[in-house]
Amino acid sequence: MDSSSTRRRATRAKLYEAAVTLIAEQGFSATTVDEIAERAGVAKGTVYYNFKSKTELFEELLRHGVGLLTASLRDAAEETAERGGSRVDALDAMIRAGLLFIDRYPAFTQLYVAELWRTNRAWNSTLLVVRQQAVAVVEGVLRDGVEAGELSEEIDIPLTAAALVGMVLVAALDWQAFQSERSIDDVHSALSRLLHGRVSGC
């Protein structure tokens, strides 16, 4: 990768971080491009050089953030498989990977979950696409588990995958907002027990 591409990626990362923090704090409509540029430490023109509009910046932010989450879930599943773990082990590892992601990017997670409930946004189609990318990783593990006889054939794969992702997102936000004294190990342990009791039947 050449130096100009590296610089552009670094600039975009700064803009993503600035935008997600500001929008999480004060909402999309109240956040201006000037504020994003100032928080990122760049000129306003730099924002428009990288993104045509604030809306495009937000759409790309969604793709970037959920892309990172999806990659972390996929890596957790693949690493578990390489160690010879079961599909339930993979799901358990994905829960922890999701918690680690949310712990690292709390502002993005808060923003992402809030946007899931809104239906009048210009980026709804983008949101649906990136949501499905993350859920599809979990669906793949569930499907493999059913085919291998590790999980019940009665599992509704799309709904179960969505429920697992939702469980991690909401539980993690509750942890950060209301139970911050708990460690990530505490939260993972609680969700792990729920997984084993509801999915594997152990």
C-alpha positions as CSV (number, residue, x, y, z in Angstrom):
1,M,0.0,0.0,0.0
2,D,1.5,3.4,-1.0
3,S,1.9,6.3,1.4
4,S,-1.1,8.3,0.0
5,S,-3.4,5.3,0.6
6,T,-2.1,4.9,4.1
7,R,-2.6,8.5,4.9
8,R,-6.1,8.5,3.5
9,R,-7.0,5.4,5.6
10,A,-5.6,7.2,8.7
11,T,-7.6,10.3,7.9
12,R,-10.8,8.3,7.4
13,A,-10.2,6.5,10.7
14,K,-9.9,9.9,12.5
15,L,-13.1,11.1,10.9
16,Y,-14.9,7.9,11.8
17,E,-13.8,8.3,15.4
18,A,-14.8,11.9,15.6
19,A,-18.1,11.4,13.9
20,V,-19.2,8.4,16.0
21,T,-18.3,10.2,19.2
22,L,-20.1,13.4,18.3
23,I,-23.2,11.7,16.9
24,A,-23.5,9.4,19.9
25,E,-23.3,12.5,22.2
26,Q,-25.7,14.8,20.4
27,G,-27.4,13.0,17.6
28,F,-26.9,13.0,13.8
29,S,-29.0,16.2,13.0
30,A,-27.2,18.3,15.7
31,T,-23.7,17.3,14.6
32,T,-22.2,19.5,11.9
33,V,-19.4,18.8,9.5
34,D,-17.5,21.7,11.1
35,E,-17.6,19.9,14.4
36,I,-16.5,16.6,12.9
37,A,-13.5,18.3,11.2
38,E,-12.6,20.1,14.4
39,R,-12.8,17.0,16.6
40,A,-10.7,15.0,14.0
41,G,-8.2,17.8,13.8
42,V,-8.5,18.3,10.1
43,A,-9.8,21.0,7.7
44,K,-13.5,21.0,6.7
45,G,-12.4,20.5,3.1
46,T,-10.8,17.2,4.2
47,V,-14.1,15.8,5.2
48,Y,-15.6,16.6,1.8
49,Y,-12.5,15.3,0.0
50,N,-13.2,11.9,1.6
51,F,-17.0,11.9,1.7
52,K,-19.5,13.8,-0.4
53,S,-21.8,14.6,2.5
54,K,-22.3,14.0,6.2
55,T,-24.8,11.3,5.3
56,E,-22.3,9.4,3.2
57,L,-19.8,9.7,6.0
58,F,-22.3,8.1,8.4
59,E,-23.1,5.3,5.9
60,E,-19.4,4.6,5.5
61,L,-19.0,4.7,9.3
62,L,-21.7,2.0,9.6
63,R,-20.0,-0.2,7.0
64,H,-16.6,0.3,8.7
65,G,-17.8,-0.4,12.2
66,V,-20.0,-3.4,11.5
67,G,-17.2,-4.7,9.2
68,L,-14.9,-4.7,12.2
69,L,-17.5,-6.5,14.3
70,T,-18.1,-9.0,11.5
71,A,-14.4,-9.7,11.1
72,S,-13.9,-10.2,14.9
73,L,-16.8,-12.7,14.9
74,R,-15.5,-14.6,11.9
75,D,-12.0,-14.7,13.4
76,A,-13.3,-16.1,16.7
77,A,-15.2,-18.9,14.8
78,E,-12.2,-19.8,12.6
79,E,-9.8,-19.8,15.5
80,T,-12.1,-22.1,17.4
81,A,-12.4,-24.5,14.5
82,E,-8.6,-24.6,14.0
83,R,-8.3,-25.6,17.7
84,G,-10.7,-28.4,17.1
85,G,-13.5,-26.9,19.1
86,S,-17.2,-27.5,18.6
87,R,-19.7,-25.2,17.0
88,V,-21.1,-24.3,20.4
89,D,-17.5,-23.5,21.4
90,A,-17.3,-21.2,18.4
91,L,-20.5,-19.5,19.3
92,D,-19.2,-19.0,22.8
93,A,-15.9,-17.5,21.4
94,M,-18.0,-15.2,19.2
95,I,-19.9,-13.9,22.2
96,R,-16.6,-13.0,23.9
97,A,-15.4,-11.4,20.6
98,G,-18.5,-9.4,20.4
99,L,-18.1,-8.2,24.0
100,L,-14.5,-7.3,23.4
101,F,-15.5,-5.3,20.3
102,I,-18.3,-3.4,22.2
103,D,-15.9,-2.7,25.1
104,R,-13.4,-1.2,22.6
105,Y,-16.0,0.7,20.6
106,P,-18.8,1.7,23.0
107,A,-19.9,4.9,21.2
108,F,-20.2,3.1,17.9
109,T,-22.2,0.2,19.5
110,Q,-24.6,2.7,21.2
111,L,-25.1,4.5,17.9
112,Y,-25.5,1.3,15.9
113,V,-28.2,-0.1,18.2
114,A,-30.0,3.2,18.3
115,E,-30.1,3.4,14.5
116,L,-31.5,-0.2,14.2
117,W,-34.8,1.1,15.7
118,R,-35.2,4.0,13.3
119,T,-36.9,3.5,10.0
120,N,-36.9,7.0,8.4
121,R,-33.1,7.3,7.8
122,A,-31.5,7.7,4.4
123,W,-29.1,4.9,5.3
124,N,-31.6,2.3,6.3
125,S,-30.7,0.1,3.3
126,T,-27.1,0.3,4.2
127,L,-27.9,-0.6,7.8
128,L,-29.9,-3.7,6.7
129,V,-27.0,-4.9,4.6
130,V,-24.3,-4.5,7.3
131,R,-26.5,-6.0,9.9
132,Q,-27.1,-9.1,7.8
133,Q,-23.3,-9.4,7.2
134,A,-22.7,-9.8,11.0
135,V,-25.7,-12.0,11.5
136,A,-24.7,-14.2,8.6
137,V,-21.5,-15.2,10.3
138,V,-23.5,-16.6,13.2
139,E,-26.0,-18.2,10.9
140,G,-23.1,-20.1,9.2
141,V,-21.9,-21.5,12.5
142,L,-25.4,-22.5,13.5
143,R,-26.0,-24.2,10.1
144,D,-22.7,-26.1,10.3
145,G,-23.6,-27.2,13.8
146,V,-27.0,-28.5,12.7
147,E,-25.5,-30.3,9.8
148,A,-22.9,-31.9,12.0
149,G,-25.5,-33.0,14.5
150,E,-24.1,-30.8,17.3
151,L,-27.2,-28.7,17.4
152,S,-30.9,-29.4,17.2
153,E,-32.5,-29.5,13.7
154,E,-35.4,-27.6,15.3
155,I,-33.4,-24.5,15.6
156,D,-34.7,-21.5,13.6
157,I,-31.3,-20.5,12.3
158,P,-32.0,-16.9,11.1
159,L,-34.0,-16.0,14.2
160,T,-31.5,-17.7,16.6
161,A,-28.6,-15.9,14.9
162,A,-30.3,-12.6,15.2
163,A,-31.2,-13.3,18.9
164,L,-27.6,-14.2,19.8
165,V,-26.2,-11.0,18.2
166,G,-28.9,-9.0,19.8
167,M,-28.3,-10.6,23.2
168,V,-24.6,-9.6,23.1
169,L,-25.3,-6.0,21.9
170,V,-28.0,-5.3,24.5
171,A,-26.4,-7.1,27.4
172,A,-23.1,-5.3,26.7
173,L,-24.7,-1.9,26.6
174,D,-26.6,-2.6,29.8
175,W,-23.3,-3.8,31.3
176,Q,-21.5,-0.5,30.4
177,A,-24.4,1.7,31.4
178,F,-25.7,0.1,34.6
179,Q,-23.2,-2.6,35.7
180,S,-19.8,-1.2,34.9
181,E,-18.3,-2.7,38.0
182,R,-18.6,-6.1,36.4
183,S,-15.6,-7.5,34.5
184,I,-15.9,-8.7,30.9
185,D,-15.3,-12.3,32.3
186,D,-18.5,-11.9,34.4
187,V,-20.6,-10.8,31.5
188,H,-19.2,-13.5,29.2
189,S,-19.8,-16.2,31.8
190,A,-23.4,-15.2,32.2
191,L,-24.1,-15.1,28.5
192,S,-22.1,-18.3,28.0
193,R,-24.4,-20.1,30.5
194,L,-27.5,-18.8,28.6
195,L,-26.0,-20.0,25.3
196,H,-25.4,-23.5,26.6
197,G,-28.8,-23.7,28.3
198,R,-30.8,-22.5,25.3
199,V,-28.9,-23.7,22.3
200,S,-27.0,-26.8,23.1
201,G,-29.4,-28.1,25.7
202,C,-26.5,-29.0,28.0
